[in-house]
Amino acid sequence: MVEILFFAGLKEEAGMSNMQVEAAGMTIQEMHEKYLAKLNLNGLDKAMTAINEEYAPSSTILKTGDVVAFIPPVSGG
């Protein structure tokens, strides 16, 4: 299992802070297409992706036990 974490606006859009999926052996992009596209999260394409607390490209292959975090851009003033 791979755990997915949502933060800020993505958490609100998804209606949950996390979910677990069977995504070992998939890339982040493949996981996104299979599990996250149906959630229709507007900010997901602009979000940074981290695996196990390190930023990672969408071509990174996931392993069992990975924690994937989607972190939307932060704005402030």
C-alpha positions, 0 to 999 in steps of 0.5 A: 500500500501507498499512502497519499496525503493531501494538504491545504486546499487539496484536503478540502477539495478531496474531503479527506486528508489521506487515502491508501492505494495499491500503487507499488510499481507505478509512477506517480503519474500512473497513480495520479491517472488511476486513483486521483483523476476521478477525485477531480481536484483542481489544484492537483496539477499545480501541487508539488509532490513529495515521497517520504518527505523529499520532493520527487518528479512524476516519473518516480516509481513508488514502493510499498510503504511510500508516503506521497504528499501533494502540497499546493503552492503557498501564497501569502503577503 
